[in-house]
Amino acid sequence: MSGAAEARQPVGGAAIDLERVGMVFPSRRGPVRVLRDVSFSVRAAEFIALLGPSGCGKSTLLNVVAGLLRATAGAVRIDGAPVTRPYTRAGMVFQRPVLLDWRTALQNVLLAAEAHHLPRAAAQARASELLTSVGLADFAHAYPRELSGGMQQRVAICRALLHDPPLLLMDEPFAALDALTRDQMAVDLQRLWLAQQPTVLFVTHSIPEAVFLADRVIVLTSRPGQIDRVCEIDLGRPRTLRTRQTPAFAAYVQQLLDLFVATGLLVEQ
């Protein structure tokens, strides 16, 4: 990451409180309960990974925190204020980068400036700084078709961070990437997070990825999603790819694997 990016003052994160959050969706076969009695708090600037089986409500929970969905039970507060509408200060990153084909990498990042009505000159300087920080300085004027999948996802992360959000919501952002690119993206994301210190909620199916990135891993049960376990990750920062080779890292991964085996979500045969 560039020195310029590291020199920026941290923006600080948002504190989040969820109290007995539930979500039920109507369907032709009757109500479908996706979440039930989900309660936890997130400290400002904390990195939280949400881990659980497919269909357990991780993405739904992310959308409830963002205010894009209204919970059918319970409450969500950000910095003490109830979330009753979309929380516009959040940055969001999805599994697919969702870039506009007719805009360059730089222009795609600047979409956030247009959405948040940021001063053009300052936004362009910030966008260039972010692209440099993830190794895309030479690709600022390239179009999405000229970028690899990992490059496109880096552009999407830069777009999410352009307005210095206090909250970053990430829904399996590395799931479609190859293993080597995924490892590098995790390192890049950690660097960006350490520099700016937003609060992060990161949805993943990967146990090693959750352990590498998170301060705490919140494990959800099968649908309806409830909190099964909260695992504190005490590995120090910054973490490097060598961290994955340490006994402490392996112990956290095994602890979570054992939990999934015990609950029948993984079968050891």
C-alpha positions as CSV (number, residue, x, y, z in Angstrom):
1,M,0.0,0.0,0.0
2,S,1.3,3.5,-0.8
3,G,2.7,5.8,1.9
4,A,0.1,8.4,0.9
5,A,-2.7,6.1,1.8
6,E,-1.1,5.2,5.1
7,A,-0.6,8.8,6.0
8,R,-4.4,9.6,6.0
9,Q,-6.0,10.0,9.4
10,P,-8.3,7.1,10.3
11,V,-12.0,8.0,9.8
12,G,-13.1,5.9,12.8
13,G,-15.8,3.3,12.8
14,A,-19.4,3.1,13.8
15,A,-20.7,1.1,16.8
16,I,-23.5,-1.4,16.0
17,D,-26.0,-3.0,18.3
18,L,-28.4,-5.7,17.3
19,E,-31.2,-6.7,19.7
20,R,-33.2,-9.8,19.1
21,V,-33.3,-9.3,15.4
22,G,-35.7,-11.6,13.5
23,M,-36.6,-11.8,9.8
24,V,-39.5,-13.6,8.2
25,F,-40.2,-13.6,4.5
26,P,-43.6,-14.4,3.0
27,S,-43.7,-17.2,0.4
28,R,-46.3,-19.2,-1.5
29,R,-45.7,-22.0,0.9
30,G,-46.1,-19.8,4.0
31,P,-43.8,-17.7,6.1
32,V,-40.0,-18.5,5.9
33,R,-38.1,-17.6,9.1
34,V,-34.6,-16.6,8.1
35,L,-33.3,-15.0,11.3
36,R,-34.4,-15.5,14.9
37,D,-33.3,-13.6,18.1
38,V,-29.9,-12.4,16.8
39,S,-28.3,-10.1,19.3
40,F,-24.7,-8.8,19.4
41,S,-22.8,-5.6,19.6
42,V,-19.8,-4.4,17.5
43,R,-17.3,-1.9,18.7
44,A,-16.3,1.0,16.6
45,A,-13.5,0.0,14.2
46,E,-13.9,-3.7,14.9
47,F,-13.6,-6.3,12.1
48,I,-16.3,-8.9,12.4
49,A,-16.7,-12.0,10.2
50,L,-20.1,-13.6,9.9
51,L,-19.7,-17.3,9.2
52,G,-22.3,-20.0,8.7
53,P,-23.9,-22.4,6.2
54,S,-25.6,-21.3,3.0
55,G,-29.1,-20.0,3.6
56,C,-28.6,-19.2,7.3
57,G,-29.3,-15.4,6.8
58,K,-25.9,-13.9,6.7
59,S,-26.6,-11.7,3.7
60,T,-30.1,-10.9,5.1
61,L,-28.5,-9.7,8.3
62,L,-26.1,-7.5,6.4
63,N,-29.0,-5.9,4.5
64,V,-30.8,-5.4,7.8
65,V,-27.8,-3.5,9.3
66,A,-27.6,-1.5,6.1
67,G,-31.3,-0.5,6.4
68,L,-32.0,-2.0,3.0
69,L,-34.4,-4.5,4.7
70,R,-36.6,-3.8,7.7
71,A,-36.4,-6.6,10.4
72,T,-39.7,-8.1,11.3
73,A,-38.6,-8.3,14.9
74,G,-36.0,-6.6,17.1
75,A,-34.0,-3.5,16.5
76,V,-30.7,-2.3,15.0
77,R,-28.8,0.8,16.2
78,I,-25.8,2.4,14.7
79,D,-24.0,4.8,17.0
80,G,-27.1,4.7,19.2
81,A,-29.5,5.7,16.5
82,P,-32.2,3.3,15.3
83,V,-31.8,2.1,11.7
84,T,-35.2,2.8,10.1
85,R,-34.1,3.6,6.6
86,P,-31.0,3.0,4.4
87,Y,-27.8,3.9,6.2
88,T,-26.2,6.0,3.5
89,R,-22.8,6.4,5.2
90,A,-22.0,2.7,4.8
91,G,-19.8,1.3,2.0
92,M,-21.0,-2.0,0.5
93,V,-19.1,-4.6,-1.4
94,F,-20.8,-7.6,-3.0
95,Q,-19.7,-11.0,-4.3
96,R,-19.6,-9.5,-7.8
97,P,-17.9,-6.1,-8.4
98,V,-20.9,-4.7,-10.3
99,L,-18.8,-2.2,-12.4
100,L,-20.2,-0.2,-15.3
101,D,-18.7,-1.5,-18.5
102,W,-18.6,1.9,-20.2
103,R,-16.7,3.5,-17.3
104,T,-13.0,3.2,-16.6
105,A,-11.7,2.0,-13.2
106,L,-11.3,5.5,-12.0
107,Q,-14.7,6.5,-13.2
108,N,-16.3,3.5,-11.5
109,V,-14.7,4.5,-8.2
110,L,-16.0,8.0,-8.7
111,L,-19.6,6.8,-8.9
112,A,-19.5,7.0,-5.1
113,A,-18.5,10.7,-5.3
114,E,-21.6,11.3,-7.5
115,A,-23.8,9.4,-5.2
116,H,-22.6,11.3,-2.1
117,H,-22.1,14.7,-3.8
118,L,-18.4,14.9,-3.0
119,P,-16.3,17.8,-4.4
120,R,-14.9,16.5,-7.7
121,A,-11.3,17.4,-7.3
122,A,-10.9,16.0,-3.8
123,A,-12.8,12.9,-4.8
124,Q,-10.6,12.3,-7.9
125,A,-7.5,12.7,-5.8
126,R,-8.8,10.2,-3.2
127,A,-9.9,7.8,-5.9
128,S,-6.4,7.8,-7.4
129,E,-4.9,7.3,-4.0
130,L,-7.1,4.3,-3.3
131,L,-6.3,2.7,-6.7
132,T,-2.6,3.2,-6.1
133,S,-3.0,1.6,-2.6
134,V,-4.3,-1.6,-4.2
135,G,-1.8,-1.7,-7.0
136,L,-4.0,-0.3,-9.8
137,A,-2.3,3.0,-10.5
138,D,-1.4,1.8,-14.0
139,F,-5.0,0.6,-14.7
140,A,-7.0,3.7,-13.6
141,H,-8.1,4.4,-17.2
142,A,-8.7,0.7,-18.1
143,Y,-12.2,-0.6,-18.6
144,P,-13.6,-3.5,-16.7
145,R,-13.2,-5.9,-19.7
146,E,-9.4,-5.1,-19.5
147,L,-9.2,-6.1,-15.8
148,S,-9.0,-9.5,-14.1
149,G,-11.6,-10.6,-11.6
150,G,-9.3,-9.6,-8.7
151,M,-8.6,-6.2,-10.2
152,Q,-12.3,-5.6,-10.7
153,Q,-13.0,-6.4,-7.1
154,R,-10.2,-4.1,-6.0
155,V,-12.0,-1.3,-7.9
156,A,-15.3,-2.2,-6.1
157,I,-13.6,-2.0,-2.7
158,C,-12.0,1.4,-3.6
159,R,-15.5,2.6,-4.7
160,A,-16.9,1.5,-1.3
161,L,-14.2,3.4,0.6
162,L,-14.2,6.6,-1.5
163,H,-16.4,8.5,0.9
164,D,-14.5,7.3,4.0
165,P,-17.4,5.3,5.4
166,P,-17.5,4.6,9.1
167,L,-19.1,1.2,8.3
168,L,-18.0,-1.3,5.6
169,L,-20.4,-4.1,4.7
170,M,-18.9,-6.9,2.6
171,D,-21.0,-9.9,1.3
172,E,-18.6,-12.7,0.3
173,P,-16.4,-10.3,-1.8
174,F,-13.7,-12.8,-2.6
175,A,-15.9,-15.9,-3.2
176,A,-15.5,-15.8,-7.0
177,L,-11.7,-15.4,-7.0
178,D,-9.0,-18.0,-7.3
179,A,-7.1,-19.0,-4.2
180,L,-4.0,-16.9,-4.8
181,T,-5.9,-13.8,-5.7
182,R,-8.2,-14.3,-2.7
183,D,-5.2,-14.5,-0.3
184,Q,-3.8,-11.3,-1.8
185,M,-7.1,-9.5,-1.5
186,A,-7.3,-10.4,2.2
187,V,-3.9,-8.8,2.8
188,D,-4.9,-5.7,0.8
189,L,-8.2,-5.4,2.7
190,Q,-6.5,-5.7,6.0
191,R,-4.1,-2.9,5.0
192,L,-6.9,-0.6,4.0
193,W,-8.9,-1.3,7.1
194,L,-5.9,-0.7,9.4
195,A,-5.3,2.6,7.6
196,Q,-8.8,3.9,7.9
197,Q,-10.4,1.8,10.7
198,P,-14.0,1.6,9.6
199,T,-16.1,-1.0,11.3
200,V,-16.4,-4.0,9.1
201,L,-19.1,-6.8,8.8
202,F,-17.6,-9.4,6.5
203,V,-19.7,-12.4,5.3
204,T,-17.8,-15.5,4.3
205,H,-18.0,-19.2,4.0
206,S,-14.3,-19.6,4.4
207,I,-13.1,-20.5,7.9
208,P,-9.4,-19.6,7.2
209,E,-10.5,-16.3,5.7
210,A,-12.6,-15.4,8.7
211,V,-9.8,-16.3,11.1
212,F,-7.2,-14.3,9.1
213,L,-9.3,-11.1,8.8
214,A,-11.5,-10.9,11.9
215,D,-11.2,-9.6,15.5
216,R,-14.2,-11.8,16.2
217,V,-15.9,-14.6,14.2
218,I,-19.7,-14.8,14.8
219,V,-21.0,-18.2,13.8
220,L,-24.6,-18.6,12.8
221,T,-26.7,-21.8,12.9
222,S,-28.6,-23.2,10.0
223,R,-31.8,-21.4,9.1
224,P,-33.3,-19.7,11.0
225,G,-30.0,-18.1,11.7
226,Q,-29.1,-17.7,15.4
227,I,-25.8,-17.1,17.0
228,D,-24.1,-20.4,17.7
229,R,-20.7,-19.2,18.8
230,V,-18.6,-16.1,19.1
231,C,-14.9,-16.7,18.6
232,E,-12.3,-14.1,19.7
233,I,-9.3,-14.1,17.4
234,D,-6.1,-13.0,19.2
235,L,-3.4,-13.1,16.5
236,G,-2.1,-9.5,16.6
237,R,-1.9,-7.1,13.7
238,P,-0.9,-6.8,11.0
239,R,-1.3,-10.4,9.9
240,T,0.7,-11.8,7.0
241,L,0.3,-14.9,4.9
242,R,2.9,-16.5,7.2
243,T,0.4,-16.0,10.0
244,R,-1.6,-18.9,8.4
245,Q,1.3,-21.2,9.1
246,T,1.4,-20.6,12.8
247,P,0.1,-23.1,15.4
248,A,-2.2,-20.4,16.8
249,F,-3.9,-19.8,13.5
250,A,-4.3,-23.6,12.9
251,A,-5.9,-23.9,16.4
252,Y,-8.5,-21.3,15.6
253,V,-9.3,-22.9,12.3
254,Q,-9.6,-26.3,14.0
255,Q,-11.8,-24.9,16.7
256,L,-14.3,-23.7,14.1
257,L,-14.1,-26.8,12.0
258,D,-14.8,-28.9,15.1
259,L,-17.9,-26.7,15.8
260,F,-19.2,-27.3,12.3
261,V,-18.6,-31.0,12.6
262,A,-20.3,-31.2,16.0
263,T,-23.4,-29.5,14.6
264,G,-23.5,-31.8,11.6
265,L,-22.7,-29.1,9.0
266,L,-19.5,-30.8,8.0
267,V,-19.0,-34.6,7.9
268,E,-15.6,-36.1,8.5
269,Q,-15.7,-39.0,6.0
